[in-house]
């Protein structure tokens, strides 16, 4: 059964070993779409990271989007995983997306009903239920909201310096 409280948004960072890991190299050669840092440079992936959707089970967080198979990519907060990815920050999904907006769509209906597919695309997020496998997956349409996770991480990390560093709001520079 689907429970939105099992889902989190996490900020992951590549460590230098991520780029030298032979297991990761082979993994990405066979499945390039499984690279969570694909849209980032090497430096960006280590400094600003990527926000991903995670499902928590026990003390582990599982990345369903970038995993090649179930539970392939797992994270423990502040510890590099076997590929060299560190989960540096995690917050409940419902802190950023309204849990009251939860709507469930049956995948098989979405395949044949354009109206249902269109309705789903109007939502900031929704849940797809795959009847043949019994799996549930969150689909996020408004990914801009996810950037708030990164901003919150850096606000906590930098404290009062956040506005000066990130937003370049240094009152001493104003004349």
N, C-alpha and C positions, 0 to 999 in steps of 0.2 A: 504494500500500500504506500502511496506517495505521501510524504510529509515534508513540507517546505522547510521545516526547522532542521532537517538533515543537511541542508545546503548552505554553503558559505562562499564568500568571495575572498580569494587569497592573492597576495602579491608575491610572485615568485621571481627569483633572481638566478641568473647563471653564475656559476663559479668559474674560475679559469679552467678547472679540470673538465668542465662540460664540453669545451672545445677540443680537448685532447683525448677524451674518452673513446676508446676503440669500439666499445659496445654501443655507445651513442652514435658514432659515425656509421656503423653498419645499420643501426636502427633507422637513421635518417636517410640513408641511401635507398633502403627498401620502402620507406614510408615517409617521404619528405613533408607530407601534410601533418605529421605528428610533432613537428618542431614548434614548441610554444613561443619561440623567439624569432620566428620567421620574418616578421615585419620590423624587427629591430636590428640595429648594428650590434656587433660584439660588445662594444662599449656600453651602449644603451641597455642591453640585456643584463649587464652586470651592475649598472648604476641606477636606472629607473625601473627595471623589471617589467613584468607583464602581469596584468590582473586576469585571473582565471576563475571559472566556476568549479567548485569542489564539493564533493559529497563526503561527509564525515561518517566514519564507522569506527567506533572505539576511539583510540587516540590518533588514528591515521586519517588523512585527507586524501581522497582519490580524485584524480583529474580524469573525468570521463571524455572530455573533448579531445585531448591530445594523446590519450592512451590508445595503443594499437589493439589491445585486448583488455578485457575487464581487469581492473586493479593493477594494470601494468605500471602506471605512474602514481606513486604514492608519496606523500610528504608528511614529515613530522616538523612541527614549528621549530625554526632556527637550526635545523640539522640538514646538511646536504644529503640528498638521496644518492642512490648508486650511479646515477648519471651525472651528478654534479649540479643539481638544481636545489636551491634552498627556498623554503617557504618562510618569508620574513615577516609576514603580517597576514592576519586572517580576521574576518568579521562575518557575522551572520548575513546571509543573503537578504533577509527581511529588513536589515538596517538600511538597505539602499533601494530595494524594490518592494512595493506595497504588497504584502501577503494577501490583502483583501482582493487584489486584482487577479488572484489565481483563477485560471480557467483551464480546463482539461479538454483536449481535443484528441479524438481517436485517429491515429495515423492512417488507418485504412479509409476512413471517411475523407481525410484531407487529400488523398490521392485522386478521388473521383468527384469531389464537390468543390468547385472553384470558389463558391461563396464562403465556405468554411475556411479555406486557405486564405482568402482575402481578409476575413474577420480576424484570423490569427495574426496576420502581418500588421494590423492596426494596433496591437497591444504592445506594451513595452517588454512584456515577457509572457510566456504561456507554457503549459505542460503538455507534452505529447505522450500518449499511451499507445504502446505497440502491442496490439492484442495478440499477435502470434507468439511473441516472446514473454509478454507480461511485464515488460520494462517501461519505466517512466523516465522522461528526459525533459529538463528545462531548456527552452529555447529563448534566448535573449535577443530581442530586436533592437532595443535602445542600448547599445553598448557604451554610449557616452557616459551613462550613469556610472559605469564601472570605473571610470577615471577618478571618481571621487574617492575610491579606496586608496589609490596611490597618493592623492592629495592628503588624505587623512593620515596616512603613514608618515609622510614627510612633515606634516604639522606636528605630530607627536614627537618625531625624531628631532626636529630642529627647534621646536618651541617658539619662543619670541622672535627668533631669527628667521622664521619661515617667510614672513612678508618681505624682509630685506633681501633674502637670497633668491627665493623663487619668484616673487612678484616684482622684485627690484624697487620696492617702496622704501627707499632709504631717506628718512626725513632730513638728514644732514646734506643731501645733494640738492634739496629744494632751495631756491633763492627767493 
